[in-house]
Amino acid sequence: MIYLDNAATSWPKPEGVYRAMDTFFRELGANPGRAGFRMAAEAGKVIREARVLLKDFFNASSPDHIIFTLNCTDALNIALKGLLSPGDHVITSCLEHNSVSRPLNRIAKSGVVYSRVPHNQDGLIEPEEIKKMIRPETKLIVLAHASNVLGTVEPVREIGHIAAEHGIIFLLDAAQTAGALPIDLKEMKINLLACPGHKGLMGPTGTGVLAINGLEGIASFREGGTGSLSEEPVQPSRFPDRLEAGTPNTVGIAGLKAGVEFIMEKGLEKIRSHELSLIDLLLKGLLSIPGVTVYGTQRAEGRSGLVSFNIEGWEPQDVAAVLESKFDIACRAGLHCAPWAHGFLGTLPYGAVRFSVGYFNTESEIKTAIEAVSALAGY
């Protein structure tokens, strides 16, 4: 099978990820931080090492400010619901995933107000537009680093500096960029970064990260056991315990750690260069086919590793079904949990077809995918 759904979950994983998870299950497997025997201590060590690794990877303020979550959606919910209060104003965009839009819609019922910043035809936000929307009560800017529909990479550094200048918290949804593009929380003035472990970081599903940079005022999202300060009647105030409760997905974190180690060994520059070459090939191929509409910028450099398109006369779900049944190509079709983006594109209610590449895809696979789309378009 040609797997082109890496924007949803990367596959396959590096061999080290499988080995790390297998080793944990077979040799450690205990509950970390809840006992003093060797297996429990070693399990706790795995988590601590993963925190340190991710702290360095994102240049967060402390290993204790690396919060392990269920996924990126969970991380975004922890941040949004732990930060915002009635009367607060939030700046977001029309390109956000439902993992941002739905929590904002819910907390808006309690008096939080949000505004959506405009963008150009390719989905690019001009930082000056952010400035125009700032109010005295603006507390948070929350944006996707790259749209999961258009793939457009936003000018995060410029936006981060604007937020810092105005004393506004900046929360970045890095679902499509963590592990594929360099992200430096301190240099880019990002206060909070939410990302999944199972996409660009090459870990397993059921893992995610909320990385914190110099921010303390996040209320606990859930309460429970932490293995520390058990005599306290409420959730401990210190990080990471404040935002983590219950037994963590330690086997998943072991796999995530191995995924990040693979990225650091290969180098982000090499990974990005490979994905850019595939996206460039894919863009040129799809744009050359009559009847195919490609959404977003035609420059690979301005994209994450995905391209969304439609074929004239076809519904996207039918395209995806035929690509799998006749060409053995796996991809994603529909609204991609981002209805606002599709509303902007005019692709409601059916959405679009999305090809998303990863480090393990090859030029040969991309050429085969282009030929398959050409065949469906009748050329």
Order of alpha helices (4+ residues) and beta strands (2+ residues): beta-alpha-alpha-beta-alpha-beta-alpha-beta-alpha-beta-alpha-beta-beta-beta-alpha-alpha-beta-beta-alpha-beta-beta-alpha-beta-alpha
